[in-house]
Amino acid sequence: MESQVRGGTRWKRFAVVMVPSVAATAAIGVALAQGALAASFSVSGQSFKVTADRLEGEGFAQYGAIDSGKSLDGSKDEHHPVAVSAFKTATINNMCQSVVTPTPFGNVSLVLKAGGGKTPVTADNLYIDVADLQANATFNNIDIGVAAKDTGPGNGKGPGMKGGKEQASPFGFAQQADTAILTDVKQTAWATTAGTFRLSGLKMSLVTGKQECY
């Protein structure tokens, strides 16, 4: 199955990769209201941007969740609907990650780059909490509409839900595939976790002004 997730409105861009988070929102909201889901670990008050020439993952699954935290100044609670993209293993070519922090002296940008040479970035049990995504995507042997709890080891294809205090309904809408290949990736995320994250050719820099990966 091959799709292009480019251009158009926010939700049109999410036609393939964000469907699970949209469909799961109602179920998650009900569960939160009933106190059935524990509070997630707090995300920072800043999202970050990531680009990659190519992300290739095996054992892919995706489901809806909510990340919670505080605003950047800590004055209010915030909740961010996300699509959690999970991979048993992943390789990433030419990765760039950036976050911009406002200061009394102007913006400061943290830019991290890796995997730009012959050795890509690699990760095991990778989870990316995505809020916005643009890419060209190809999924092999995809299943759409499975329960999130059934995407893990055993009957599923992915690494399983993150667990712990994650705010996600195990009965919510999800999709899974044997492999997922994304090219020309541009995404905004609230969190990334991995069992192992190997960054070849890592270069990190702080620069004044707003200098993002895209």
C-alpha positions in Angstrom: 0.0 0.0 0.0 1.5 3.3 -1.0 0.4 6.8 -0.1 1.6 10.3 -0.5 1.1 12.5 2.6 1.8 15.9 1.2 0.2 19.3 1.0 -3.4 20.3 1.7 -4.9 20.9 5.1 -3.6 19.5 8.4 -6.0 16.5 8.4 -5.5 15.8 4.7 -1.8 15.5 5.3 -2.6 13.0 8.0 -4.8 10.9 5.8 -2.6 7.8 6.3 -0.6 8.3 9.4 -2.9 10.2 11.6 -6.2 8.3 11.1 -5.5 6.2 14.3 -5.2 9.3 16.5 -8.3 10.8 15.2 -10.4 7.7 15.6 -9.0 7.0 19.1 -9.7 10.5 20.4 -13.2 9.7 21.6 -12.2 6.5 23.3 -9.3 8.1 25.0 -11.5 11.1 26.2 -14.0 8.7 27.7 -11.4 6.7 29.5 -9.7 9.8 30.9 -13.0 11.1 32.1 -13.7 7.8 33.9 -10.2 7.8 35.4 -9.3 4.6 33.6 -6.0 5.9 32.3 -3.1 7.0 34.5 -1.4 10.3 33.8 1.5 10.2 31.3 5.0 11.4 32.1 5.1 15.1 31.5 6.4 16.3 28.1 8.2 19.6 27.9 6.4 22.8 26.9 8.0 22.7 23.5 7.5 20.5 20.5 10.4 19.8 18.2 10.9 19.3 14.5 12.6 16.4 12.8 13.5 15.8 9.2 15.0 12.7 7.5 15.8 11.7 3.9 14.5 8.2 4.7 13.1 6.3 7.6 12.8 2.5 7.2 11.2 0.5 10.0 10.3 -3.1 10.6 7.5 -4.2 12.9 5.5 -1.0 12.6 2.4 0.0 14.6 0.5 3.2 15.2 -2.2 4.3 17.6 -3.6 7.4 19.2 -2.5 8.8 22.6 -2.4 12.0 24.6 0.8 13.6 25.8 0.4 15.9 28.9 2.6 18.5 30.4 2.9 22.2 31.2 3.1 25.3 29.0 6.7 26.6 28.6 6.2 29.1 31.4 4.7 26.5 33.6 1.5 28.5 34.1 -1.1 26.0 32.7 -1.6 22.3 32.0 -1.5 21.2 28.4 -2.7 18.1 26.6 -1.5 17.2 23.1 -3.2 14.5 20.9 -0.6 12.5 19.1 -0.2 9.5 16.8 2.4 7.2 18.4 4.5 5.6 15.6 6.2 2.4 17.0 8.9 0.4 15.3 10.7 -2.8 16.4 13.7 -1.6 14.5 14.4 1.5 12.4 17.1 3.1 10.3 17.1 6.8 9.6 19.2 8.5 7.0 20.3 12.1 7.3 18.3 13.0 10.4 18.0 16.6 11.7 16.2 17.6 15.0 15.7 21.1 16.1 14.0 23.0 18.9 13.7 26.8 19.4 13.7 28.3 22.9 12.7 31.9 23.5 15.0 33.8 25.9 15.1 37.4 27.2 17.9 37.9 24.6 16.1 36.4 21.7 15.5 32.9 20.3 18.2 30.2 20.7 18.0 27.1 18.5 19.3 23.7 19.4 20.1 21.7 16.2 21.1 18.0 16.2 22.2 16.2 13.1 23.2 12.5 12.6 23.3 9.7 10.1 24.4 11.9 7.2 27.2 9.6 6.1 27.4 6.0 5.1 26.1 4.8 8.5 22.5 5.7 9.3 20.9 6.3 12.7 19.5 3.1 14.1 17.0 2.4 16.8 15.3 -0.5 18.6 11.9 -0.3 20.1 11.4 3.2 18.8 8.3 5.3 19.7 7.7 8.7 18.2 4.7 10.8 19.5 3.8 12.7 16.3 1.6 15.8 16.1 2.2 16.7 12.4 3.8 14.8 9.5 4.6 15.2 5.9 6.2 12.3 3.9 5.9 9.8 1.2 4.9 6.5 2.8 4.8 2.9 1.8 3.5 0.2 4.1 3.9 -3.5 3.4 1.2 -6.0 4.6 -0.8 -3.3 6.4 -3.7 -4.0 8.7 -6.0 -1.0 9.5 -8.5 -1.0 12.3 -6.9 -3.4 14.8 -7.2 -2.7 18.5 -4.0 -1.0 19.8 -3.4 -3.7 22.4 -3.2 -6.3 19.5 -0.3 -4.7 17.7 2.4 -6.0 20.0 4.2 -9.3 20.4 2.1 -12.4 19.9 -0.6 -11.7 17.3 0.7 -8.2 16.4 3.5 -6.8 14.2 4.8 -4.0 16.3 6.8 -3.7 19.5 3.6 -3.2 21.6 2.2 -0.1 23.3 4.6 1.9 25.5 2.7 1.0 28.6 3.6 2.5 32.0 1.6 5.7 32.5 0.9 6.2 28.8 -2.5 7.9 28.1 -3.8 5.6 25.3 -6.7 3.3 25.1 -5.7 -0.4 24.5 -9.0 -0.8 22.7 -8.5 2.3 20.5 -8.1 2.2 16.7 -4.7 1.3 15.4 -2.8 0.1 12.3 0.2 -2.1 11.8 2.4 -3.3 9.0 5.4 -5.6 8.5 7.5 -2.7 7.2 7.1 1.1 6.8 9.2 3.2 4.5 8.9 7.0 4.7 10.9 9.4 2.5 11.3 13.2 2.6 10.1 13.2 6.2 9.1 16.4 7.9 7.4 16.0 11.3 6.6 17.8 14.5 6.8 15.7 17.6 6.3 15.9 21.4 8.4 12.9 22.5 10.7 10.2 21.2 11.6 7.1 23.2 13.7 4.1 22.3 15.3 1.1 23.9 18.5 1.9 22.0 19.2 4.9 19.8 22.5 4.9 17.9 23.5 8.3 16.4 26.3 8.0 14.0 28.2 11.2 13.1 26.4 13.1 15.8 26.7 16.9 15.6 24.9 19.2 18.0 25.0 23.0 18.0 23.4 26.0 19.6 22.8 29.0 17.4 21.1 32.3 18.0 17.9 33.1 16.2 15.3 30.7 14.8 17.0 28.0 12.7 14.9 24.9 12.4 15.3 21.8 10.3 12.4 22.9 8.1 
